[in-house]
């Protein structure tokens, strides 16, 4: 069976890497499946080069990110992507006014079972060369949403801090695990029971960052994503 890809995207300092590692651990423990996470290529690139990449170097970074995810997918059942080429494409758009990487990034996300978008509810923290400042988080978040929306792709917003953020990601991932044969069924049973208990009538609010609300909207094909 093809590996299930879960993409994590979001503006800087929104807990993507921590979520990727925590989610991988929880899924491994709960399902017994072969789970792994693929770290952000840009971080390693900046540490090795001692600088941020130029416009001409963005394409190679995006391609390497996708290649590493694909390599991991050949050996695992579930791959958590921290992040994807979409983030490189969005930053190329934001920093260099270059949208040439978007199409390939959007095509990759069509292969993902789930895209998790980390909410802007965590405090900004400096972290080496990659961080540009809290002022870029809003515009980058908007560009991510626009890139997904324009490609007809859905996403689930993950909010909260610490364990609550991981639980929100688990809730969003549960429906996509139904077709998987698992050595362990604890996660699926617990979260399926929880989802069954949720009321059927829900609504999508303007600029909603409540994970369950946005995730449920994605389960309705006729729902208008433009309300987000």
Protein Blocks (a to p, Z undefined) as FASTA:
>chain_A
ZZddddddddehilmmmmmmmmmmmmmmmnopacdddddfklmmmmmnopacdfklmmmm
mmmmmmmmmmmmmmcmbdcddddfklmmmmmmmmnopaklmmmmmmmmmmpmbdcdddfk
bccddehjllgbjklmmmmmmmmmmmmmmnopacdddedehjllmmmmmmmmmmmmmmpc
cfbfklmmmmmmmmmmpcfbdcddehiabfklmmmmmmpmkbcfklZZ
